[in-house]
């Protein structure tokens, strides 16, 4: 049974949940039965004590990718390119390490995370309007994480390249094109990309272990992959435009499945064009999450009821917080059960864990898996530009079946899932955090 929103209860529960999950501050907006409701709780920065309000701007992180994908789809609808246009046709200067991929990778590959380009290159190319152009030049050395189109692995680099495609076809910088294509047509007053614009509003600071993060945000070159700052109501308005013809003539084209996600236990079962696709009790769900430096965002849409929920947080156990909030909210609003997080099996499952030991590595991450007293243990650390910004993680992996494992870092309330698999050529991977990381040793 669908239910009405109880503003008093929802405000109280938001405050209780951020306390339970040690989130300094959070803001929530939801569209239900045609009406938008907004809530906020906590503080934007524990050191200043500035109160979180519904108009506060948070970093929405990779939810930005939906905006960049929408920019591309607007250009597709105008006939400027097709989804199967090779990137090199629009950007003749584009290069990656593999010459065949350079020649054949398409826009569709970029928007569905199937390019195989090693995707976590975080590179500061300056603050100028040419920062994305310079970033694409630096992609020339990027190796393949997996063969083109062979599987799905999250690729920030691919979306930055897509942002450069937008720049080339619009003749504007990505930030300016975003405003012209989406922000201004939708009348969004609290959606910005540059810190000097965010400074005009109440802006959230990310936190690690209860303290402000060492830096406020990522480098400007990451714009199309994750630099939008917004209030939740603006994100909800953006998603609402995908339920009709507010932006695109056919927004549902972005919901068409492009690839199965090898690990379906994290965010969803398939990837569309930008959107993550799932089903809850037979109902279509489209969503996307985002994480930056100590900030976390989540956007869910239930198209058949035109229900949209966006929650933004600035630290704490944000993934567990998001799941707890969604679980009770969608039950209250729609009687819809959010799938539980995969945890250890009721009865221990025995499998050969030795075969999974080794080193798994891609741009930005190195994981070492060892066997200790019959248990598989994972140690993972960020490499490259993010090495000092994210703490390493270490935990045991508990088998659920022969290829699926779960683990939980100390102090974390939420289990993480990992799936081991092989591609037809025999190369081995671990799929963790929506990324395929190849076994290298």
Steps between C-alpha positions, in 0.01 A plus 500: 500500500630843406523740789516875541813674620492585871732805519539492877588133512731525202690792656533317830616177334763683293644647819494159671663322206789744466571453870484121471737493202733779619418725204582865584233643272253388234235646274210312342252585226228275367235524232187301581148533360606811310631692800862564602592480870831619647676419828840570657680409820839536663790728414694578183835502681561364850766765566281798412165358611318663208153345480395294201201648318297377206672762281850385597720379214666159522734337253286249309808320367435244230131583478653767274551223243124493439517868408792444262321201345192721456713765328621234256144373440381855426771518232396156368140619469623804309681273255848622598618140553367151574564273793713283274710786367868425572643751746791561262258620235404794723840532670768411242767581760365237746743221589528216750777240522323242280487626136199283415302635795605853404348439157183311595380600848158663470289745694280207607803330657573815700145544632460133599844450661597231249800666334750312715713815521670507840260743655630653820757746370465802728722770359522870580531680167443846643204727559471639150218439255739271309535255791287228339680539167830451684359201689403326175854556371628322812282194427746393230678274748190332646508123465203267469348371819315244287443452125265746334137405570591175679355590842403795717743701709435845639692758297533858619742572215239401244255759627764772497566409137121519442512847652763595244269370225237741635753783489599427141141478372364800693807722465478576873679386813326212676384718792349760265341233280346335807336828598370562148378145433353402838533738795336808350225320302392326822525820705742348751623775732714286732711297256861605444834348405771745608599571862482875449131456417435257786650755740196721444286236673520279807744230389558164669847384603583130471611304807716194570483334841293788635748773404500732197669347193852625412372678188158628393467344157654336196693666220304691234596256222263246662200724425293280265559196723412652834524869584142624517397652833127530561218491749293179489190679364694599187613139449140385540386758241767373261385139547135601464584640156597144402149377573338707226631725227648768722838471326519206262246394242554139609664482845410131525769423244746551786330221695568233237736233642847514344694251715452267796697604810719202603437578866125570521503532880633855532288754309298308242490224242567690176633825361306709253623826346613675816230346719542191717208262447338265750172341600344499845207258528460511122500880486750686285746710699749743346765653719852634543730565792799722551795539737758778514738603777293405803163574340242255367190528282224263396216542252220247449208518256193272486369591154159332518399714799714803407659484844848654528726506807836676539702497820835677545736449794839630610665206675442220747379155401331651197426181303330335796316825572374522141379140504323536835327819387392348169374182666255678727412780259402283203304270729309797641435668165440202270496184710811411304772284655857611432719188455707433811878536484663167426663359812657170609296183444308350791713186472874532423582428136822316426696568181860507381618851588863445400412547131403861568818605682724745318535863400223682313578844361363778281555874477436649842475176698706201608353205690701219655309183590664248731384183675537495877392195699271399217340844466535734204616844611497818290722806541414783263650844463450794268795586277583807298347838575249364755756303701503746788129578499344160562606268781599141407245225567568156639254221573436129463284374214230249594378267221131509413546263205792391282551846347318744729653629824409765757719695738474782747779738600538543875250747639282496188134396539453408133630193319681538167464238228759370257462266204787309339470413133690423181465641152496259202874549446571374851591831666382515861325787677353608828190718467478727803353848525355471143854467365670205333855475626726252316722251676858602419706270724 
